[in-house]
Each structure stands twice: as structure tokens, then as C-alpha cells.
Amino acid sequence: MKSKKSPAPQKRWALLRRSTNTGLRWLGEIAAQEGAKLYLVGGVVRDRLLGKKTLDIDLACEGNVQRLGERLAKELGTRFLYYPPFKTGTLQGPKGERIDIARTRKEGYPKPGELPKVEPASITDDLHRRDFTVNAMAQSLHPSDFGNLLDPLKGQRDLKKRLIRVLHDKSFTDDPTRIFRAVRYAERFSFRIEPHTLVLLKKAVKRTPVLSGERHLYELRCIAQEPKEVRVRTIKRLESLGALAFLGKPLAPLSPTRLGRIKESCEFLCLLLSLFDETHVKKLPVKKACLETTSTLREARKILSSLARLRTPSQITFYLNNYDQRGLGIIAETTRAKSCDKIARYLEDYSNVKISTTGDDLKRLGIQPGPRYKELLDNLLASKLDARVRNKREEQALLGHWLREK
């Protein structure tokens, strides 16, 4: 009798992408073969109960994570990235799918706001370390009890009541990042923060500055990746609660209309940071490109005022060349001013204009290298922008005219 062939890795990924029971059963069976018990945990359980799709799968493993991860990687035709200190690992799929596997654990916080110390434990202990009841549920993937819901903290009840509730009174002081997540989840799902949880949150807000810049930035990025309306509401509510104090005071009121015009998450983050004090923002591990964008955004009023006085394409180009193009694009997208038309023309047209004449051409004409090169090449570019020359022949003719005048 012929053995039944396993589906190809692509088919397995397709089943997992849709979070089908077939795909999840397969994960549980592989884990059982490796002597481990596997659970679907956290947000993916919550979302499945809410009828929402998710591309990522979070798994908790009672057993050897590295051995299981490497076996799954072989079956799925991918690599397992393992992080030994944390006993966690990740599998990446061909279409952006992601499977995170973590050893079931319990946690202790040496000091409030610090990263926790972890040690292996049971799935029940693991659920008790989580942030909110709606995220403290698990579904067994083991063949013996597949699909069994573990809900020791009544997360399903709070899902039905549409409540965000912490597991214990020290939750926010142990980990102030939960303040950001509580508000973000409440806005994403249109849930209420349970009254006692809200009292605890407000008391703990003063603890947010103790977090590292890396953790602050991670939470801001998570907010920026939410849908447009959700991220705007989240930021406004966090600001009203005082949870953004680590950024200093906003330089201007946070306009929901302006923030809501941004589509890309990275651009939203840049615009948000530009509204706060620069010295505070620089304490975050923000990339240089983002800092250049925020710097341009802070000068939006000055840029628009100066552009109002500039007329020719060359004047506009040489002025705007001093600023970050992404920042200029955000200004044009979020501001209703006549000068934004000039920014749009610069980004779409003027900034792409190039001259054909090079430094080698100047050298062949006997001009000694030095500051004059830049002066001549800039003048040629200005002439092309203002339609006084169209091609290299005309550039050369104009250059010859200038040299004869000298």
C-alpha cells in the first residue's frame, strides 16, 4: 500500500495563511511527534473568536522550541530563526506569513518598567503573565484535544462585553507599554477600557518615561501601523492621558484632520514626531532619514511662506533642494496652501531635471577645477529649469557665451 504523500510546502503555507483547522492540526501533529504540546495563543485566538483574519500565527510550546522550529522549517521549506536567551523563534513564509514560537513561561519583573526575567513553565502560567484577559486565551493544537479553549481568566467573557481588562493591579506598573496597547486595542476594536483598569492606567501613566527609547519607539510604530482612523484616535487619547510625556509637549495642537490625511505608517510616525520637542525626539533610536524628514516638517510654515515669494522653477528648485523630499511630500499632502502646488511641481518635475554637461566637459574647456565648477553647473541647471536651454548643444553654446564674456 502506497503511503500518502504530504502536501508541498506551498500548500502547507496556504493552509496556515488561512488559519484553517487542517493547517493548525498539522502543526499540532508535528509538535506531538517531537514530544511537545503546542498552543495557539494571544491575539490570534482573540481575532479568531472575533471572526477576524490574521496573517501571523503565535504559538506557545510546552517542549523543545528549537527542535520543533527546525523540524517545521524543514517541512515548510524555510529557515527557523532561533533566539536562545528567550527560547523563541520565527518562521517566515513566502507571502509575508509569520509563525512565532515561544516556550511557555512565567515572568518576574526585577524593577517596574524593566524587561522581565523569564523561566519555563506551563501553559496556565504562560496565560497568567499576559497583558489583558482578551489576550490570555489559548487553543490546544495537540491531536488529543485539538481546538480546546483554555480561558482561565475569562477572556471570552470580556470579548463579548467588549472590554479591555488587565490581569492584576500591578500590570501597568510592571510594564508601562501595556498603557499604549490598552488604548490601541480599545480603539482598534471599539472596546471600552474596563473602569478599574482605566483607574490603574491613569495612575501608572507617570511611569511611561522610565521605558527605554527602543520600547517607546516600538509602541509608536505599532500605533502607526494601525488603520488611519484607529491610529489617529489612539494618539489623541494617549496624549490626553499624558502618556506621550516622554516626547515633551506638542508644539501645536494634534489635528486629527491633518494626521488623518497620511496613508503610510512611516510617514505618519514622522509627522507625529515633528509635532513634539526635537530634543525629546532625538532620545529615541530613530533612523537618520526619519530625523531629516521630521526636521523638514518642523519648518513647514517657513517653507510655505518662502515659496509664496518664489516664482521661477529654478528659484523654487534651488530653495527646496535644501529640504528632505519625503518631508516636503508630507507637507503637500497635509496642508491646504497655494504654495503646496509649487512643492508638487518640484517633486514631480523640477527635481528630476538634469543637465548633460559635466565637470569633465568643463575640464576639456580648460577651466581649472574649483568653486567655479559648481557655479557654472548650477547656472546651467537654472537655465534648463527655466527653459532657456533644452539639450547639451544649447548648454554648450550658453556656456561658451559666458566664458567669452569673462
C-alpha positions in Angstrom: 0.0 0.0 0.0 1.4 3.4 -1.1 2.0 5.9 1.7 0.0 9.1 1.4 2.2 12.0 0.1 2.5 15.1 2.3 1.4 18.4 0.6 4.1 20.6 -0.7 5.4 23.4 1.5 3.5 25.9 -0.6 0.2 24.1 0.1 1.0 24.0 3.8 1.7 27.7 3.9 -1.6 28.3 2.1 -3.4 26.3 4.7 -1.6 28.2 7.5 -2.2 31.5 5.8 -6.0 30.9 6.1 -5.6 29.6 9.6 -7.6 26.5 8.5 -8.1 23.7 11.0 -6.3 21.4 8.6 -3.1 23.6 8.8 -3.3 24.0 12.5 -3.9 20.3 13.1 -0.8 19.6 11.1 1.2 22.0 13.3 -0.1 20.1 16.4 0.8 16.7 14.9 4.3 17.7 14.1 4.8 19.1 17.6 3.4 15.8 19.1 5.9 13.9 17.0 8.7 16.0 18.6 7.4 15.3 22.1 5.9 18.8 22.5 2.5 20.2 23.1 1.6 23.3 21.0 -1.0 26.0 21.6 -2.4 28.9 19.6 -2.1 31.9 21.9 -2.7 35.6 22.3 -4.0 37.9 19.6 -4.6 35.2 17.1 -7.0 33.4 19.4 -8.8 36.7 20.2 -9.1 37.5 16.5 -10.4 34.1 15.6 -13.1 34.4 18.2 -14.0 37.8 16.8 -14.1 36.4 13.3 -11.2 38.4 12.1 -8.4 37.2 9.8 -4.7 37.4 10.8 -1.6 36.7 8.7 0.6 35.9 11.7 0.4 32.9 14.0 1.6 33.0 17.6 2.4 29.6 19.2 3.3 28.6 22.7 5.2 25.4 23.1 5.5 23.1 26.1 8.6 21.4 25.0 11.8 22.0 23.0 11.2 25.1 20.8 14.5 24.8 18.9 13.9 21.2 17.9 10.3 21.9 16.9 11.2 25.0 15.0 13.9 23.3 13.0 11.5 20.4 12.1 8.8 22.8 11.0 11.3 24.8 8.9 12.3 21.6 7.1 8.7 20.7 6.4 7.8 24.3 5.3 10.9 24.9 3.2 12.1 27.9 5.2 14.6 28.8 7.9 14.0 28.9 11.7 15.5 32.0 13.3 16.0 31.0 16.9 16.9 33.3 19.9 18.3 31.0 22.6 18.3 33.5 25.5 14.5 33.9 25.1 13.7 30.4 23.8 11.7 31.9 21.0 11.9 31.6 17.2 10.4 32.7 14.0 9.4 31.1 10.7 8.8 33.4 7.7 6.5 32.4 4.8 6.8 33.1 1.1 4.0 35.7 1.2 4.8 37.5 4.4 3.3 34.9 6.7 5.0 34.7 10.1 4.9 32.0 12.7 6.3 32.9 16.1 7.0 30.1 18.6 7.8 30.7 22.2 8.5 28.4 25.2 5.6 28.6 27.7 6.9 30.6 30.5 6.3 32.7 33.6 7.8 36.1 34.2 9.1 38.3 37.1 9.9 42.0 36.9 13.1 42.9 38.8 12.1 46.6 38.6 9.0 48.2 37.2 9.4 49.1 33.6 12.4 46.8 33.0 12.2 43.8 30.8 11.0 40.7 32.7 13.1 37.7 33.8 11.6 34.5 32.3 11.7 30.8 33.1 10.0 27.8 31.5 6.5 27.0 32.9 3.1 25.5 32.0 0.6 27.0 29.5 -1.5 28.1 32.5 1.4 30.1 34.0 2.0 31.5 30.5 -1.5 32.8 30.2 -1.3 34.4 33.6 1.7 36.5 32.5 -0.1 38.2 29.6 -1.4 41.8 29.4 -5.2 41.6 29.1 -7.8 39.0 29.6 -8.8 39.1 25.9 -5.2 38.1 25.0 -4.9 35.5 27.8 -6.6 32.6 26.0 -5.1 29.6 24.2 -6.4 26.9 21.9 -4.8 23.5 22.0 -3.4 22.1 18.8 -2.5 18.7 20.2 -4.2 15.8 18.5 -5.7 14.6 21.7 -7.7 17.8 22.5 -7.4 19.9 19.3 -9.4 23.1 19.5 -9.9 23.0 23.2 -10.1 26.6 24.5 -8.1 27.4 27.6 -9.6 30.6 29.2 -8.6 30.7 32.9 -9.0 34.5 33.1 -12.4 34.8 31.4 -11.2 36.5 28.3 -14.1 35.2 26.2 -16.5 36.9 28.6 -14.7 40.2 28.2 -14.6 39.8 24.4 -18.4 39.5 24.5 -18.6 42.5 26.8 -16.1 44.4 24.6 -13.8 45.2 27.5 -10.1 45.6 27.9 -9.2 44.4 31.4 -5.7 43.8 33.0 -5.0 40.6 34.9 -3.8 42.2 38.1 -3.4 45.6 39.7 0.4 45.9 39.1 0.1 45.2 35.4 0.8 48.7 34.2 3.5 49.5 36.7 5.3 46.2 35.9 5.1 47.0 32.2 4.0 50.6 31.2 4.0 49.6 27.5 0.6 48.0 28.3 -0.8 51.5 28.6 -0.1 52.0 24.9 -1.5 48.6 24.0 -4.7 49.1 26.1 -5.6 52.3 24.3 -4.6 50.9 20.9 -6.7 47.7 21.3 -9.6 49.8 22.7 -9.6 52.0 19.6 -9.0 49.2 17.1 -11.9 47.0 18.3 -14.1 49.9 19.6 -13.9 48.3 23.1 -14.1 50.1 26.4 -11.3 50.0 28.9 -12.8 48.4 32.0 -13.4 51.0 34.7 -10.9 49.7 37.3 -8.4 49.0 34.6 -8.7 52.7 33.5 -8.1 53.9 37.0 -4.9 51.7 37.2 -3.8 53.0 33.8 -4.2 56.7 34.8 -2.2 56.1 38.0 0.6 54.4 36.0 0.9 57.0 33.2 3.6 58.8 35.1 5.7 55.6 34.7 5.9 55.8 30.9 9.1 57.9 30.9 11.1 55.1 32.6 10.8 53.0 29.5 13.8 52.8 27.1 13.8 54.7 23.8 13.6 51.4 22.0 10.4 50.4 23.7 8.8 53.8 23.3 9.6 53.7 19.5 8.3 50.2 19.1 4.9 51.1 20.6 4.7 54.2 18.4 5.5 52.1 15.3 2.8 49.7 16.3 0.3 52.5 16.5 1.4 53.9 13.2 0.7 50.5 11.5 -2.9 50.6 12.6 -5.7 51.8 10.1 -5.8 55.5 9.6 -8.7 56.3 11.9 -7.5 54.0 14.7 -4.0 55.4 14.9 -5.3 59.0 15.0 -7.8 58.2 17.8 -5.1 56.3 19.7 -2.6 59.1 19.6 -5.2 61.7 20.6 -6.3 59.6 23.5 -2.8 58.8 24.7 -1.9 62.5 24.5 -5.0 63.4 26.5 -4.0 60.8 29.2 -0.5 62.2 29.4 1.1 59.0 28.1 3.2 60.9 25.5 5.0 62.9 28.1 8.3 61.3 27.0 8.0 63.3 23.8 7.6 66.6 25.6 4.7 68.9 25.0 3.2 69.1 21.4 4.5 72.2 19.6 1.0 72.6 18.2 -2.4 71.0 18.8 -2.7 67.5 17.4 -5.0 67.9 14.5 -7.0 64.7 13.7 -7.7 66.1 10.2 -4.0 66.6 9.4 -2.9 63.4 10.9 -5.7 61.5 9.1 -4.5 62.6 5.7 -1.4 60.4 5.9 -1.5 56.9 4.4 1.9 55.3 5.0 2.8 54.3 8.6 6.3 55.6 8.4 5.2 59.0 7.2 2.6 59.1 9.9 5.3 58.4 12.5 7.5 61.2 11.0 4.6 63.7 11.1 3.7 62.7 14.7 7.3 63.1 15.9 7.6 66.5 14.1 4.9 67.9 16.3 6.9 67.3 19.5 10.0 68.7 21.0 13.1 67.9 19.0 15.4 67.3 22.0 12.9 64.6 23.3 12.5 63.0 19.9 16.3 62.6 19.4 16.4 60.4 22.5 14.5 57.8 20.5 16.6 55.4 18.3 15.0 57.0 15.2 16.8 56.5 11.9 18.7 59.4 10.3 16.3 59.5 7.3 13.3 59.9 9.7 15.0 62.7 11.6 15.7 64.5 8.3 12.0 64.2 7.4 10.8 65.5 10.8 13.3 68.4 10.6 11.7 69.4 7.3 8.2 69.1 8.7 9.0 71.4 11.6 9.9 74.1 9.1 6.6 73.7 7.1 5.3 77.2 7.9 8.7 78.8 7.0 8.9 76.8 3.7 5.4 77.7 2.6 5.9 81.3 3.4 9.2 81.5 1.5 7.7 79.6 -1.5 5.0 82.3 -1.8 7.7 84.8 -2.9 9.4 82.5 -5.4 8.3 82.5 -9.0 10.6 80.6 -11.4 11.2 76.9 -11.5 14.9 77.5 -10.7 14.2 79.6 -7.7 11.8 77.0 -6.3 14.2 74.1 -7.1 17.3 75.6 -5.5 15.3 76.6 -2.4 13.6 73.2 -1.9 16.8 71.2 -2.6 17.8 72.1 0.9 15.0 70.0 2.4 14.0 66.4 2.7 11.8 65.2 -0.2 9.7 62.9 1.9 9.1 65.7 4.3 8.1 68.0 1.5 5.6 65.4 0.2 4.0 65.1 3.6 3.7 68.9 3.8 2.0 69.0 0.4 -0.3 66.1 1.4 -1.4 67.5 4.8 -1.5 71.3 4.2 -4.1 73.3 2.3 -2.0 76.2 0.9 -1.3 77.6 -2.5 2.4 77.1 -2.1 1.8 73.3 -2.0 1.3 73.4 -5.7 4.9 74.5 -6.1 6.1 71.7 -3.9 4.1 69.2 -6.0 5.7 70.6 -9.2 9.1 70.4 -7.6 8.7 66.7 -6.6 7.0 65.6 -9.8 9.0 67.6 -12.3 11.7 70.1 -11.3 13.7 67.7 -9.0 14.1 65.3 -11.9 15.6 67.8 -14.4 19.3 67.2 -15.1 21.8 68.8 -17.3 24.0 67.0 -19.8 27.2 69.0 -19.2 29.6 67.5 -16.7 32.7 68.5 -14.8 34.7 66.6 -17.5 33.2 68.9 -20.2 34.4 72.0 -18.2 37.8 70.5 -17.8 38.1 69.9 -21.5 37.3 73.6 -22.0 40.4 74.4 -19.9 38.6 75.6 -16.8 40.5 74.8 -13.6 38.7 72.7 -11.1 37.3 74.6 -8.1 34.3 76.5 -6.8 33.6 77.9 -10.3 32.6 74.4 -11.5 29.6 74.4 -9.1 28.7 78.0 -10.1 28.7 77.2 -13.8 26.8 73.9 -13.5 24.2 75.4 -11.2 23.7 78.2 -13.7 23.3 75.7 -16.5 20.7 73.8 -14.4 18.8 77.0 -13.6 18.8 77.8 -17.4 17.4 74.4 -18.2 14.8 74.6 -15.4 13.6 78.0 -16.8 13.5 76.6 -20.3 16.4 78.8 -21.7 18.2 75.7 -22.9 16.9 72.3 -23.9 19.8 70.0 -24.7 23.6 69.6 -24.4 24.2 71.6 -27.6 22.4 74.6 -26.3 24.1 74.2 -22.9 27.5 74.3 -24.6 26.5 77.3 -26.6 25.4 79.2 -23.5 28.5 78.1 -21.6 30.7 79.4 -24.4 28.9 82.7 -24.3 29.5 83.0 -20.6 33.2 82.2 -21.0 33.6 84.7 -23.8 32.1 87.4 -21.5 34.6 86.6 -18.8 
